[in-house]
């Protein structure tokens, strides 16, 4: 029988475009998607360097997070 650590298989995180709810749920597990998005938006708003770079020019946060912004987010928050 292998060591406990050998039995754990982690999926590699793929940098691509994600729906905001999908990405938020990866970071905040165990809550409804709407709650995860609300908390995720707060993290982005208050994280140094993320708030202004993750907003679009049309007001509120986008519902799609493009790969470039996903890279920024994981650079600050880490990999989900």
C-alpha positions as CSV (number, residue, x, y, z in Angstrom):
1,X,0.0,0.0,0.0
2,X,1.4,3.5,-0.9
3,X,1.9,6.5,1.3
4,X,-1.1,8.7,1.8
5,X,0.4,11.5,-0.3
6,X,0.8,9.1,-3.3
7,X,-3.0,8.4,-3.3
8,X,-3.8,12.1,-3.8
9,X,-4.2,13.1,-7.5
10,X,-4.5,16.8,-8.2
11,X,-5.7,18.1,-11.5
12,X,-3.5,20.7,-13.1
13,X,-5.1,24.1,-13.3
14,X,-5.6,25.2,-16.9
15,X,-5.2,28.9,-17.7
16,X,-8.1,29.8,-20.1
17,X,-11.2,31.9,-20.1
18,X,-13.6,31.0,-17.3
19,X,-17.1,32.1,-16.4
20,X,-16.9,34.3,-13.3
21,X,-19.1,31.8,-11.4
22,X,-17.0,28.9,-12.5
23,X,-13.8,30.5,-11.4
24,X,-15.2,31.8,-8.1
25,X,-16.5,28.4,-7.3
26,X,-13.0,26.9,-7.7
27,X,-11.7,29.3,-5.1
28,X,-14.7,29.3,-2.8
29,X,-16.0,25.7,-2.5
30,X,-19.1,24.6,-0.6
31,X,-21.3,27.7,-1.1
32,X,-23.8,28.7,-3.8
33,X,-22.3,30.1,-6.9
34,X,-23.8,33.5,-6.3
35,X,-22.3,33.7,-2.9
36,X,-18.9,32.6,-4.3
37,X,-19.0,35.3,-6.9
38,X,-19.9,38.0,-4.4
39,X,-16.9,37.0,-2.2
40,X,-14.6,36.6,-5.2
41,X,-15.5,40.1,-6.4
42,X,-14.6,41.4,-3.0
43,X,-11.3,39.6,-3.0
44,X,-10.5,41.1,-6.5
45,X,-11.6,44.5,-5.5
46,X,-9.4,44.6,-2.4
47,X,-6.4,42.7,-3.6
48,X,-3.4,45.0,-4.4
49,X,-3.1,45.4,-8.1
50,X,-6.2,43.4,-9.1
51,X,-9.1,45.8,-8.5
52,X,-8.4,48.2,-11.3
53,X,-6.9,45.6,-13.7
54,X,-9.9,43.2,-13.5
55,X,-12.6,45.7,-14.2
56,X,-13.8,46.4,-17.7
57,X,-14.7,49.8,-19.1
58,X,-18.4,49.2,-18.9
59,X,-18.9,49.4,-15.2
60,X,-19.2,46.3,-13.1
61,X,-17.0,43.2,-13.3
62,X,-17.4,41.0,-16.3
63,X,-19.1,37.7,-16.2
64,X,-16.2,36.2,-18.3
65,X,-12.7,36.2,-17.0
66,X,-10.3,36.0,-19.9
67,X,-7.0,34.0,-19.8
68,X,-4.9,37.2,-19.4
69,X,-6.9,38.2,-16.3
70,X,-6.9,34.6,-14.9
71,X,-3.1,34.8,-15.0
72,X,-3.2,38.1,-13.0
73,X,-5.6,36.6,-10.5
74,X,-3.6,33.4,-9.9
75,X,-0.5,35.6,-9.6
76,X,-2.1,37.3,-6.6
77,X,-4.5,34.8,-5.1
78,X,-2.7,31.6,-6.1
79,X,-4.0,28.6,-8.0
80,X,-7.5,27.6,-7.0
